[in-house]
Amino acid sequence: MKIGEFAKVCNTKISVLRHYDKQNLLRPDYIDKFTGYRYYSASKLSDCYRILAMKELGFSLEEIKAQSKLPKDKLFKLLAEK
């Protein structure tokens, strides 16, 4: 789906998704080299929801980036503590 559709599904702004892309936090699956349009698959929705939830809990983007490499059990423990 195009970035606009993906943003609507995630209930966020296109500019936020572009920022996450620049930060290597949430990369699109494909960028059309002629139009520059970003395309996301449905499999990226869980990543987007996780990032948005962690932002809501007060994590910085750097913290989110670092914690994305943690095993799920450690991540759940960290979230529970927050």
C-alpha positions as CSV (number, residue, x, y, z in Angstrom):
1,M,0.0,0.0,0.0
2,K,1.1,3.6,-0.6
3,I,2.4,5.6,2.2
4,G,-0.8,7.6,2.5
5,E,-2.9,4.5,2.9
6,F,-0.4,3.0,5.4
7,A,-0.5,6.3,7.4
8,K,-4.3,6.1,7.6
9,V,-4.3,2.5,8.8
10,C,-1.7,3.4,11.4
11,N,-3.5,6.6,12.3
12,T,-0.4,8.7,11.9
13,K,1.0,11.2,9.5
14,I,2.9,10.7,6.3
15,S,5.6,13.0,7.6
16,V,6.0,10.8,10.6
17,L,6.5,7.7,8.4
18,R,9.1,9.6,6.3
19,H,10.9,10.6,9.5
20,Y,10.9,7.0,10.7
21,D,12.3,6.0,7.3
22,K,15.1,8.5,7.5
23,Q,15.9,7.3,11.0
24,N,16.1,3.7,9.7
25,L,13.4,2.8,12.1
26,L,10.6,1.8,9.8
27,R,11.7,1.3,6.2
28,P,9.2,0.9,3.4
29,D,9.3,-2.4,1.5
30,Y,9.7,-0.6,-1.8
31,I,10.5,2.9,-3.1
32,D,9.5,3.5,-6.7
33,K,12.7,4.9,-8.3
34,F,10.7,7.1,-10.8
35,T,8.1,8.6,-8.5
36,G,9.7,8.3,-5.1
37,Y,6.5,6.8,-3.7
38,R,7.0,4.6,-0.6
39,Y,5.1,1.3,-0.4
40,Y,4.5,-0.7,2.7
41,S,3.2,-4.2,3.2
42,A,0.7,-5.2,5.8
43,S,3.5,-7.0,7.6
44,K,5.0,-3.6,8.6
45,L,1.8,-2.7,10.5
46,S,2.9,-4.4,13.7
47,D,6.2,-2.6,13.5
48,C,4.5,0.8,13.1
49,Y,2.0,0.0,16.0
50,R,5.0,-1.0,18.2
51,I,6.9,2.2,17.5
52,L,3.8,4.4,18.0
53,A,2.9,2.6,21.3
54,M,6.5,3.0,22.6
55,K,6.5,6.7,21.6
56,E,3.3,7.1,23.6
57,L,5.0,5.5,26.6
58,G,7.7,8.1,26.4
59,F,10.5,6.2,24.7
60,S,12.8,8.2,22.4
61,L,13.4,7.1,18.8
62,E,16.9,6.1,19.8
63,E,15.6,4.0,22.6
64,I,13.1,2.4,20.3
65,K,15.7,1.6,17.7
66,A,18.0,0.0,20.4
67,Q,15.1,-2.0,21.9
68,S,13.9,-3.3,18.6
69,K,16.8,-5.7,18.7
70,L,15.8,-7.2,22.0
71,P,14.2,-10.6,22.3
72,K,10.4,-10.4,22.8
73,D,10.5,-11.5,26.5
74,K,13.0,-8.8,27.4
75,L,11.0,-6.2,25.4
76,F,7.7,-7.2,27.2
77,K,9.5,-6.9,30.6
78,L,10.8,-3.4,29.7
79,L,7.4,-2.3,28.5
80,A,5.8,-3.6,31.7
81,E,8.3,-1.6,33.8
82,K,7.6,1.6,31.9
